């Protein structure tokens, strides 16, 4: 892994703003990749190949460090299985399933609800105090997500006729928020080693879902285009984005680095329009503005303390 990072170049690896911007660009591109994968490779095959590729690459590269730090991770192994199962496998599986019945624009904007869901979880689980601005931010973001999910007509929420893909994506965001909250009590080992072990666990825990897809007769091996999509997802959103994000945190701290995650719901719709030609309608613009406005309100207190 050290050799991989050296290839990236010292100047790039030392530029936190560039690294974190690329991170969120890669994560935004994941929504587009999910749509491109339809008909080219099935969701569980993507998830399984993704984590086996990442797990093998990082596991082999970091094996001496993993062995050295394993005693500190062993007591947390059960928790780590749950984190990988829900945060990586369940979230990614639902993410790619949602792409079958909703747009990449919707996926990207709804994904912007994760910081707010984490804040809500922190309030209820860890008794973290919330300011009035943060409460307003929560309500504003949720309104934006509801506007996107209802395709601009909030009345459809009363009849529970929301697009299934939007509902699936929102549930996936709930799962990833739970994974994020669980990170507060992770073992005190290096972030890269911790992620490598989670990726290896995810590779194994992905197999039951793959077996279920095969048993249902819906599994589809990658086409040539499908392999390109799988490799993009494995290399950029899964591997490099995680490495870049951890390096960004090292350079400028978790609070300032976390703010860059707010770029994901901006990059994803832009890429969806440019790459997929998806329409960007008024309710997308309004929903995006509400989501970003809500995140801004919820982050004001954090920014003031940086």
C-alpha positions as CSV (number, residue, x, y, z in Angstrom):
1,X,0.0,0.0,0.0
2,X,2.9,2.3,0.7
3,X,4.0,1.9,-2.9
4,X,0.5,2.7,-4.2
5,X,0.5,5.9,-2.2
6,X,3.9,6.9,-3.4
7,X,2.7,6.6,-7.0
8,X,0.0,9.2,-6.2
9,X,2.7,11.8,-5.6
10,X,3.7,13.7,-2.6
11,X,2.1,17.0,-3.7
12,X,-1.3,15.4,-4.3
13,X,-1.2,13.3,-1.1
14,X,-0.4,16.5,0.9
15,X,-3.3,18.6,-0.5
16,X,-6.2,18.0,1.8
17,X,-8.7,20.1,-0.2
18,X,-7.9,18.2,-3.5
19,X,-8.0,14.8,-1.8
20,X,-11.3,15.4,-0.1
21,X,-12.9,16.9,-3.2
22,X,-11.8,13.8,-5.2
23,X,-13.2,11.6,-2.5
24,X,-16.7,13.1,-2.7
25,X,-16.5,13.1,-6.5
26,X,-15.8,9.4,-6.5
27,X,-18.6,8.8,-4.0
28,X,-20.9,10.9,-6.3
29,X,-19.8,8.8,-9.2
30,X,-21.0,5.6,-7.4
31,X,-24.6,6.6,-8.0
32,X,-24.0,6.9,-11.7
33,X,-22.2,3.6,-11.7
34,X,-25.2,2.0,-10.0
35,X,-27.4,3.1,-12.9
36,X,-24.9,2.1,-15.6
37,X,-24.7,-1.4,-14.0
38,X,-28.3,-2.2,-14.8
39,X,-28.4,-5.1,-17.3
40,X,-24.6,-5.4,-17.1
41,X,-24.1,-7.0,-13.7
42,X,-26.6,-7.9,-10.9
43,X,-26.5,-6.0,-7.5
44,X,-25.2,-8.8,-5.3
45,X,-22.5,-9.7,-7.8
46,X,-21.3,-6.1,-7.8
47,X,-21.2,-6.0,-4.0
48,X,-19.4,-9.4,-3.7
49,X,-16.8,-8.6,-6.3
50,X,-16.3,-5.1,-5.0
51,X,-15.4,-6.2,-1.5
52,X,-13.4,-9.2,-2.5
53,X,-11.2,-7.0,-4.7
54,X,-10.8,-4.3,-2.1
55,X,-10.4,-6.9,0.7
56,X,-7.7,-8.8,-1.1
57,X,-5.7,-5.8,-2.3
58,X,-5.7,-4.1,1.2
59,X,-5.3,-7.4,3.1
60,X,-2.2,-8.5,1.1
61,X,-0.7,-5.0,1.2
62,X,-1.3,-4.4,4.9
63,X,-1.0,-7.9,6.3
64,X,2.0,-7.2,8.6
65,X,0.3,-4.2,10.1
66,X,-3.0,-6.1,10.4
67,X,-1.2,-8.9,12.3
68,X,0.5,-6.4,14.6
69,X,-2.7,-4.5,15.4
70,X,-5.0,-7.5,15.5
71,X,-4.8,-8.0,19.4
72,X,-6.5,-4.6,19.8
73,X,-9.2,-5.5,17.3
74,X,-10.0,-9.0,18.5
75,X,-12.3,-7.9,21.4
76,X,-14.3,-5.8,18.9
77,X,-14.6,-8.6,16.3
78,X,-18.4,-9.2,16.8
79,X,-19.1,-5.5,16.5
80,X,-16.9,-5.3,13.4
81,X,-18.9,-8.1,11.7
82,X,-22.1,-6.1,12.3
83,X,-20.5,-2.9,11.0
84,X,-19.3,-4.5,7.8
85,X,-22.6,-6.4,7.4
86,X,-24.8,-3.3,7.7
87,X,-22.5,-0.4,6.7
88,X,-20.9,-2.1,3.7
89,X,-22.9,-5.1,2.5
90,X,-26.5,-4.0,3.4
91,X,-26.0,-0.4,2.4
92,X,-24.2,-1.2,-0.9
93,X,-26.8,-3.9,-1.8
94,X,-29.7,-1.6,-1.2
95,X,-27.9,1.2,-3.0
96,X,-27.6,-0.8,-6.2
97,X,-31.1,-2.3,-5.9
98,X,-32.5,1.2,-5.5
99,X,-30.8,2.2,-8.8
100,X,-33.2,-0.1,-10.7
101,X,-36.3,2.0,-9.8
102,X,-35.0,5.5,-9.2
103,X,-32.6,8.0,-10.8
104,X,-29.0,8.7,-9.9
105,X,-30.0,12.3,-9.3
106,X,-32.5,11.1,-6.6
107,X,-29.9,8.7,-5.1
108,X,-27.3,11.5,-4.8
109,X,-29.7,14.0,-3.1
110,X,-31.2,11.4,-0.7
111,X,-27.7,10.3,0.2
112,X,-27.2,13.9,1.5
113,X,-29.5,13.0,4.4
114,X,-26.8,10.9,6.0
115,X,-25.1,13.7,8.0
116,X,-28.5,14.7,9.4
117,X,-29.5,11.1,10.3
118,X,-26.1,10.8,12.1
119,X,-26.9,13.9,14.0
120,X,-30.4,12.6,15.0
121,X,-28.8,9.3,16.1
122,X,-26.2,11.2,18.2
123,X,-28.9,13.1,20.0
124,X,-30.9,9.9,20.8
125,X,-28.1,7.4,21.4
126,X,-25.4,9.5,22.9
127,X,-27.4,12.4,24.4
128,X,-25.5,14.9,22.2
129,X,-27.1,18.3,22.8
130,X,-28.7,19.9,19.7
131,X,-29.0,23.6,19.1
132,X,-32.1,25.3,17.6
133,X,-30.1,25.8,14.4
134,X,-29.4,22.0,14.3
135,X,-33.0,21.1,14.8
136,X,-34.0,23.5,12.0
137,X,-31.3,21.9,9.9
138,X,-32.8,18.4,10.5
139,X,-36.3,19.5,9.6
140,X,-35.1,21.4,6.5
141,X,-33.0,18.4,5.2
142,X,-35.9,16.0,5.8
143,X,-38.2,18.3,3.9
144,X,-35.8,18.3,1.0
145,X,-35.5,14.5,1.0
146,X,-39.3,14.2,1.1
147,X,-39.6,16.7,-1.8
148,X,-37.3,14.6,-3.9
149,X,-38.9,11.3,-2.9
150,X,-42.4,12.6,-3.7
151,X,-41.2,14.0,-7.0
152,X,-42.3,17.5,-6.1
153,X,-45.7,16.6,-4.8
154,X,-45.7,16.1,-1.0
155,X,-49.3,15.0,-1.1
156,X,-48.2,11.6,-2.4
157,X,-46.6,10.9,1.0
158,X,-50.1,10.8,2.5
159,X,-51.0,8.0,0.2
160,X,-47.6,6.2,0.7
161,X,-47.0,6.0,-3.1
162,X,-43.3,7.0,-2.9
163,X,-41.1,5.5,-5.6
164,X,-39.8,2.2,-4.1
165,X,-36.2,3.1,-5.1
166,X,-36.3,6.3,-3.2
167,X,-37.6,4.5,-0.1
168,X,-35.0,1.8,-0.4
169,X,-32.3,4.4,-0.7
170,X,-33.5,6.2,2.4
171,X,-33.5,3.0,4.3
172,X,-29.9,2.3,3.1
173,X,-28.9,5.8,4.4
174,X,-30.4,4.8,7.8
175,X,-28.2,1.7,7.9
176,X,-25.0,3.7,6.9
177,X,-25.8,6.2,9.6
178,X,-25.9,3.4,12.1
179,X,-22.5,2.3,10.9
180,X,-21.1,5.8,11.2
181,X,-22.4,6.1,14.8
182,X,-20.8,2.8,15.6
183,X,-17.4,4.3,14.5
184,X,-17.4,6.2,17.8
185,X,-16.5,3.0,19.7
186,X,-14.2,1.4,17.2
187,X,-10.9,-0.1,18.3
188,X,-8.1,2.4,18.6
189,X,-6.0,1.2,15.6
190,X,-5.0,3.0,12.5
191,X,-7.9,3.9,10.2
192,X,-6.4,2.2,7.2
193,X,-5.9,-1.1,9.0
194,X,-9.4,-0.9,10.5
195,X,-10.9,-0.3,7.0
196,X,-8.8,-3.2,5.5
197,X,-10.2,-5.6,8.1
198,X,-13.7,-4.4,7.6
199,X,-13.3,-4.9,3.9
200,X,-12.1,-8.4,4.4
201,X,-15.0,-9.2,6.7
202,X,-17.4,-7.6,4.1
203,X,-16.0,-9.9,1.4
204,X,-17.0,-13.0,3.5
205,X,-20.4,-11.6,4.7
206,X,-21.4,-10.7,1.1
207,X,-21.5,-14.4,0.2
208,X,-25.0,-15.3,1.7
209,X,-26.6,-12.4,-0.2
210,X,-24.9,-13.6,-3.4
211,X,-26.1,-17.2,-2.7
212,X,-29.6,-15.9,-2.3
213,X,-29.4,-14.0,-5.6
214,X,-28.1,-17.1,-7.4
215,X,-30.9,-19.3,-5.8
216,X,-33.5,-16.8,-7.1
217,X,-32.0,-17.0,-10.6
218,X,-31.4,-13.3,-10.8
219,X,-27.6,-13.3,-10.5
220,X,-25.8,-11.9,-13.6
221,X,-22.1,-12.2,-14.2
222,X,-20.5,-9.0,-15.4
223,X,-20.4,-8.3,-19.1
224,X,-17.3,-6.5,-20.5
225,X,-18.9,-3.2,-19.6
226,X,-20.0,-4.7,-16.3
227,X,-16.4,-5.5,-15.4
228,X,-15.4,-1.9,-16.2
229,X,-18.1,-0.7,-13.8
230,X,-17.0,-3.2,-11.1
231,X,-13.4,-2.1,-11.4
232,X,-14.4,1.6,-11.2
233,X,-16.5,1.0,-8.1
234,X,-13.7,-1.1,-6.5
235,X,-10.8,1.3,-7.2
236,X,-12.4,4.7,-6.9
237,X,-15.4,4.9,-4.5
238,X,-14.3,1.9,-2.4
239,X,-10.5,2.1,-2.2
240,X,-9.0,5.4,-3.2
241,X,-11.9,7.5,-1.8
242,X,-11.4,5.8,1.7
243,X,-7.6,6.3,1.6
244,X,-8.0,9.9,0.4
245,X,-10.6,10.7,3.1
246,X,-8.4,9.2,5.9
247,X,-5.4,11.3,4.7
248,X,-7.6,14.4,4.5
249,X,-8.7,13.8,8.1
250,X,-5.0,13.5,9.1
251,X,-4.1,16.7,7.4
252,X,-7.0,19.0,8.5
253,X,-8.9,17.1,11.2
254,X,-12.2,15.2,11.2
255,X,-14.5,18.2,11.7
256,X,-13.2,20.2,8.7
257,X,-12.9,17.0,6.6
258,X,-16.4,15.9,7.4
259,X,-17.8,19.1,5.9
260,X,-16.6,18.0,2.5
261,X,-19.0,15.1,2.5
262,X,-21.7,17.7,1.8
263,X,-20.3,17.8,-1.8
264,X,-21.7,14.3,-2.5
265,X,-25.3,15.4,-3.2
266,X,-23.9,18.1,-5.5
267,X,-21.6,15.9,-7.5
268,X,-24.0,13.0,-8.0
269,X,-26.8,15.0,-9.7
270,X,-24.2,16.8,-11.9
271,X,-22.6,13.6,-13.0
272,X,-26.1,12.0,-13.5
273,X,-27.1,14.8,-15.9
274,X,-23.7,14.9,-17.7
275,X,-23.1,11.1,-18.0
276,X,-26.6,9.6,-18.0
277,X,-28.6,12.5,-19.5
278,X,-31.1,12.3,-16.6
279,X,-33.5,15.3,-16.3
280,X,-32.9,17.8,-13.5
281,X,-36.3,19.1,-12.6
282,X,-37.5,21.9,-10.3
283,X,-38.1,19.6,-7.3
284,X,-34.5,18.3,-7.6
285,X,-33.2,21.8,-7.4
286,X,-35.5,22.7,-4.5
287,X,-34.7,19.4,-2.7
288,X,-31.0,19.9,-3.2
289,X,-31.2,23.4,-1.8
290,X,-33.1,22.3,1.2
291,X,-30.7,19.4,1.9
292,X,-27.6,21.6,1.6
293,X,-29.3,24.4,3.6
294,X,-30.2,21.9,6.4
295,X,-26.7,20.6,6.5
296,X,-25.3,24.1,6.6
297,X,-27.6,25.0,9.6
298,X,-26.6,21.8,11.4
299,X,-22.9,22.4,10.8
300,X,-22.8,26.1,11.9
301,X,-22.1,25.2,15.5
302,X,-19.3,22.8,14.5
303,X,-17.7,25.3,12.2
304,X,-17.7,27.9,14.9
305,X,-15.7,25.6,17.1
306,X,-13.1,24.7,14.5
